[in-house]
Amino acid sequence: MSGQPPRTPETSTPRLDILLALHRTAQAVRADLVAILLGGGLLVSLPGYAARLLAPEGGYTADVATLVTTGRAVLAMLYLALVSWGVVARLTGRALPPRAFVHEGLRRAQPGLKVALLVGAAVVLGLTLRLFAVHGTTQGFLLQTLLLAAGLWALGALMPAVPAAVVERLGPVAALKRAAVLTAGNRDRTLILGLISGLAVAPSGVLLASLPAPHPLLQAGFELVVWGLAAILPAVVYTGLRTSEQAAS
């Protein structure tokens, strides 16, 4: 007998380093800024700017507005998958020049796009269910609490689903399961990282919302920051958790 305590899943799972993940996120932004801006400009900022320019103050009919919003969402989710591929490539020792970053990311984005669309549909479902919450009632409070708890759990458990799908060529359900396996034992830390990223962009969002008529370029720039962070951080988390998994096996 060695006298060492038995290893449990909690003690055998390496803990995700939050500060290191934030540092690597900042490094990825600096190293691949040109590619991130190029892809984000084409898939996030330009469509958003064009949509607002063509119909200022939301001048679309309901049907056209739905179509435009859906199209922009699909392009933004394609951007998530694109950036996931390039960031993971850099963090695993294969840095890509901007053109290859965008080209390879687009070519390999399909699995990640499917996962992002599935997650987006779940978010829309949650927002739809929230409409049924009657304010000031016990049932409404319970429904909103349940939806909030489900959202926080999903953020902590499923954050690396898109990069997992892109890198490992997984279908949507398999990618969600893979993300849940990777984050086991670290979901509190992935949740903290997600909340930190949200708090980082919240002041800019509040400031933008307080403007009476923000310029479309400001709105497009803010969306690029939000989607860029939503793409880079999960890729960093995925790479860190996968590296720890391989080291432990």
C-alpha positions as CSV (number, residue, x, y, z in Angstrom):
1,M,0.0,0.0,0.0
2,S,1.4,3.4,-0.9
3,G,-0.7,5.3,1.6
4,Q,-1.9,7.6,-1.2
5,P,-5.7,8.4,-1.2
6,P,-7.6,6.8,-4.1
7,R,-8.0,9.0,-7.2
8,T,-11.6,10.1,-7.8
9,P,-12.9,11.9,-10.9
10,E,-12.7,15.2,-8.9
11,T,-9.1,14.8,-8.0
12,S,-7.9,13.2,-11.3
13,T,-9.4,16.0,-13.5
14,P,-6.9,18.8,-14.0
15,R,-8.3,22.1,-13.1
16,L,-8.7,24.7,-15.8
17,D,-6.5,27.7,-15.2
18,I,-8.8,30.7,-15.6
19,L,-6.0,33.3,-15.7
20,L,-4.1,31.3,-18.3
21,A,-7.2,30.9,-20.4
22,L,-7.8,34.7,-20.3
23,H,-4.1,35.3,-21.2
24,R,-4.3,32.9,-24.1
25,T,-7.5,34.5,-25.3
26,A,-5.7,37.9,-25.4
27,Q,-2.7,36.3,-27.1
28,A,-5.0,34.8,-29.8
29,V,-6.6,38.2,-30.4
30,R,-3.2,39.8,-30.9
31,A,-1.7,37.1,-33.0
32,D,-4.6,36.5,-35.4
33,L,-6.1,40.0,-35.3
34,V,-6.0,40.5,-39.0
35,A,-7.8,37.2,-39.8
36,I,-10.3,37.7,-37.0
37,L,-11.2,41.2,-38.3
38,L,-11.3,40.0,-41.9
39,G,-13.6,37.1,-41.1
40,G,-15.7,39.2,-38.7
41,G,-15.9,42.1,-41.1
42,L,-17.3,39.9,-43.9
43,L,-19.6,37.7,-41.8
44,V,-20.7,40.0,-38.9
45,S,-20.0,43.7,-39.3
46,L,-20.7,44.1,-43.0
47,P,-24.1,42.3,-42.9
48,G,-25.1,44.2,-39.8
49,Y,-24.1,47.6,-41.2
50,A,-25.8,46.9,-44.5
51,A,-29.0,45.8,-42.8
52,R,-29.2,49.0,-40.7
53,L,-28.1,51.2,-43.6
54,L,-30.8,49.8,-45.9
55,A,-33.5,50.1,-43.3
56,P,-32.6,52.6,-40.6
57,E,-34.7,52.5,-37.4
58,G,-35.9,48.9,-38.2
59,G,-37.9,49.9,-41.2
60,Y,-38.4,46.4,-42.5
61,T,-41.7,44.6,-42.6
62,A,-42.1,41.8,-40.1
63,D,-41.3,39.0,-42.6
64,V,-38.3,40.7,-44.1
65,A,-37.0,41.6,-40.6
66,T,-37.2,37.9,-39.6
67,L,-35.4,36.8,-42.8
68,V,-32.6,39.4,-42.3
69,T,-32.2,38.5,-38.6
70,T,-32.0,34.8,-39.5
71,G,-29.5,35.3,-42.3
72,R,-27.3,37.5,-40.1
73,A,-27.4,34.9,-37.3
74,V,-26.4,32.1,-39.6
75,L,-23.4,34.2,-40.9
76,A,-22.4,35.0,-37.3
77,M,-22.5,31.3,-36.4
78,L,-20.4,30.5,-39.4
79,Y,-17.9,33.0,-38.0
80,L,-17.8,31.1,-34.7
81,A,-16.8,27.9,-36.5
82,L,-14.3,29.7,-38.7
83,V,-12.5,31.3,-35.8
84,S,-12.6,28.1,-33.8
85,W,-10.5,26.3,-36.4
86,G,-7.9,29.0,-36.7
87,V,-7.5,29.6,-32.9
88,V,-7.2,25.9,-32.1
89,A,-4.6,25.6,-34.9
90,R,-2.5,28.3,-33.5
91,L,-2.7,27.0,-29.9
92,T,-1.7,23.6,-31.0
93,G,1.4,24.8,-32.9
94,R,0.1,25.4,-36.4
95,A,-0.3,29.1,-36.8
96,L,-2.1,30.1,-40.0
97,P,-1.6,33.3,-42.0
98,P,-4.8,35.4,-42.4
99,R,-5.7,34.0,-45.8
100,A,-5.3,30.4,-44.8
101,F,-7.0,31.1,-41.4
102,V,-10.2,32.3,-43.2
103,H,-10.0,29.8,-46.1
104,E,-9.4,26.7,-44.0
105,G,-11.9,27.9,-41.4
106,L,-14.7,28.3,-44.0
107,R,-13.8,24.9,-45.5
108,R,-14.0,23.1,-42.2
109,A,-16.8,25.1,-40.6
110,Q,-19.8,22.9,-41.4
111,P,-19.8,20.7,-38.3
112,G,-19.4,23.8,-36.0
113,L,-22.1,25.7,-37.9
114,K,-24.5,22.8,-37.3
115,V,-23.8,22.9,-33.5
116,A,-24.0,26.7,-33.4
117,L,-27.4,26.6,-35.2
118,L,-28.7,23.9,-32.7
119,V,-27.5,26.0,-29.7
120,G,-29.1,29.1,-31.3
121,A,-32.4,27.3,-31.7
122,A,-32.3,26.3,-28.1
123,V,-31.7,29.9,-27.1
124,V,-34.6,31.1,-29.2
125,L,-36.8,28.4,-27.6
126,G,-35.7,29.6,-24.1
127,L,-36.6,33.2,-25.0
128,T,-39.9,32.1,-26.4
129,L,-40.7,30.2,-23.2
130,R,-39.8,33.2,-21.2
131,L,-42.6,35.1,-22.8
132,F,-45.0,32.8,-20.9
133,A,-43.6,33.9,-17.6
134,V,-46.2,36.2,-15.9
135,H,-44.3,38.8,-13.9
136,G,-45.2,39.0,-10.2
137,T,-46.5,35.4,-10.0
138,T,-44.9,32.3,-8.4
139,Q,-45.2,30.4,-11.7
140,G,-43.5,33.1,-13.6
141,F,-40.6,33.4,-11.1
142,L,-40.1,29.6,-11.2
143,L,-40.1,29.5,-15.0
144,Q,-37.5,32.3,-15.2
145,T,-35.4,30.7,-12.5
146,L,-35.5,27.4,-14.4
147,L,-34.5,29.0,-17.7
148,L,-31.7,30.9,-16.0
149,A,-30.4,27.8,-14.3
150,A,-30.5,25.9,-17.6
151,G,-28.7,28.7,-19.4
152,L,-25.9,28.8,-16.8
153,W,-25.5,25.1,-16.9
154,A,-25.3,25.1,-20.6
155,L,-22.7,27.8,-20.6
156,G,-20.5,25.9,-18.1
157,A,-21.0,22.4,-19.6
158,L,-21.2,23.0,-23.4
159,M,-18.9,26.0,-24.0
160,P,-16.4,24.1,-26.2
161,A,-19.0,22.4,-28.3
162,V,-18.4,24.4,-31.5
163,P,-14.6,23.9,-31.6
164,A,-15.0,20.3,-30.6
165,A,-17.3,19.8,-33.7
166,V,-14.9,21.7,-36.0
167,V,-11.7,20.0,-34.9
168,E,-13.0,16.5,-34.3
169,R,-15.6,16.5,-37.2
170,L,-18.5,15.6,-34.9
171,G,-22.2,15.9,-35.5
172,P,-24.3,18.3,-33.3
173,V,-25.4,15.8,-30.6
174,A,-21.9,14.1,-30.5
175,A,-20.3,17.5,-30.2
176,L,-22.5,18.5,-27.3
177,K,-21.7,15.2,-25.5
178,R,-18.0,15.7,-26.2
179,A,-18.2,19.2,-24.7
180,A,-19.9,17.8,-21.6
181,V,-17.2,15.2,-21.2
182,L,-14.4,17.7,-21.6
183,T,-15.9,20.2,-19.1
184,A,-16.6,17.5,-16.4
185,G,-14.9,18.7,-13.2
186,N,-14.3,22.2,-14.6
187,R,-17.8,23.5,-15.3
188,D,-17.6,26.0,-12.5
189,R,-14.5,27.4,-14.1
190,T,-15.9,27.5,-17.6
191,L,-18.9,29.2,-16.2
192,I,-16.7,31.8,-14.5
193,L,-14.9,32.4,-17.8
194,G,-18.2,32.9,-19.6
195,L,-19.4,35.4,-17.0
196,I,-16.1,37.3,-17.0
197,S,-16.4,37.6,-20.8
198,G,-20.0,38.9,-20.5
199,L,-19.0,41.4,-17.9
200,A,-16.1,42.6,-20.0
201,V,-18.4,43.6,-22.9
202,A,-21.4,44.7,-20.8
203,P,-20.3,48.3,-20.2
204,S,-19.9,49.0,-23.9
205,G,-23.3,47.4,-24.6
206,V,-24.9,49.6,-21.9
207,L,-23.2,52.7,-23.3
208,L,-24.3,51.9,-26.8
209,A,-27.9,51.2,-25.8
210,S,-28.0,54.6,-24.0
211,L,-27.2,56.5,-27.1
212,P,-30.4,57.9,-28.8
213,A,-29.3,57.0,-32.3
214,P,-26.0,55.1,-32.3
215,H,-24.2,55.1,-35.7
216,P,-24.5,51.8,-37.6
217,L,-20.7,51.5,-37.6
218,L,-20.6,51.6,-33.8
219,Q,-23.2,48.9,-33.6
220,A,-21.4,46.8,-36.2
221,G,-18.1,47.2,-34.3
222,F,-19.7,46.2,-31.0
223,E,-21.2,43.1,-32.6
224,L,-17.8,42.1,-34.0
225,V,-16.3,42.3,-30.5
226,V,-19.1,40.2,-28.9
227,W,-19.0,37.5,-31.6
228,G,-15.2,37.5,-31.7
229,L,-15.0,36.9,-28.0
230,A,-17.7,34.2,-28.2
231,A,-15.6,32.5,-30.9
232,I,-12.2,32.8,-29.3
233,L,-12.8,31.9,-25.7
234,P,-14.5,28.5,-26.4
235,A,-11.6,27.6,-28.7
236,V,-9.1,28.4,-25.9
237,V,-11.1,26.4,-23.4
238,Y,-11.4,23.5,-25.7
239,T,-7.6,23.4,-26.4
240,G,-6.8,23.6,-22.7
241,L,-9.2,20.9,-21.7
242,R,-8.2,18.6,-24.6
243,T,-4.5,19.0,-23.8
244,S,-5.2,18.1,-20.2
245,E,-7.2,15.1,-21.3
246,Q,-4.4,13.9,-23.5
247,A,-1.8,14.4,-20.8
248,A,-3.8,12.4,-18.3
249,S,-4.4,9.5,-20.7
